[in-house]
């Protein structure tokens, strides 16, 4: 396994773990603040936009890099 392959695999695994952990933090924040179902859904929606933006940026960069090759 080359260093590049290891880096790519570890980035995917670590970022997936971080995103799952952030989801748990948002759920815990909604529970501790007694936000209810609607409030927790809004928390996931608003705070999830940051995560989805990060993922979208990476996908967009990959398509742009692949398009130039």
C-alpha positions in Angstrom: 0.0 0.0 0.0 1.5 3.3 -1.0 1.4 6.5 1.1 -1.1 8.1 -1.2 -3.5 5.1 -0.9 -3.2 5.1 2.9 -3.8 8.9 3.0 -6.9 8.6 0.9 -8.4 5.7 2.9 -7.6 7.3 6.2 -9.1 10.6 5.2 -12.3 8.9 4.2 -12.5 6.9 7.4 -11.5 9.8 9.7 -13.8 12.3 8.1 -16.7 9.9 8.1 -16.1 9.3 11.8 -15.9 13.0 12.4 -19.2 13.6 10.6 -20.9 10.9 12.6 -19.6 12.4 15.8 -20.8 15.8 14.8 -24.2 14.3 14.2 -24.2 12.9 17.8 -23.1 16.3 19.1 -26.1 18.0 17.3 -28.5 15.4 18.6 -27.1 15.8 22.2 -27.4 19.6 21.9 -31.0 19.3 20.9 -31.7 16.8 23.7 -30.0 18.9 26.5 -31.6 22.1 25.3 -35.0 20.5 25.3 -35.6 21.7 21.7 -38.2 19.0 20.9 -38.5 17.2 17.6 -38.9 20.3 15.4 -36.1 22.2 17.1 -33.8 19.2 16.8 -34.7 18.8 13.1 -33.9 22.5 12.6 -30.6 22.1 14.4 -29.7 19.2 12.1 -30.8 21.1 9.0 -28.9 24.3 9.8 -25.8 22.8 11.3 -25.8 20.0 8.7 -25.5 22.6 6.0 -21.8 23.1 7.0 -21.1 19.4 6.7 -22.9 19.1 3.4 -21.1 22.2 2.1 -17.7 20.6 3.0 -18.7 17.4 1.2 -20.0 19.3 -1.8 -16.8 21.3 -2.0 -14.7 18.1 -2.1 -16.9 16.5 -4.7 -16.8 19.6 -6.9 -13.0 19.8 -6.6 -12.7 16.1 -7.6 -14.9 16.7 -10.7 -13.0 19.8 -11.7 -9.6 18.0 -11.3 -10.9 14.9 -13.2 -12.2 17.2 -15.9 -8.8 18.7 -16.5 -7.0 15.3 -16.9 
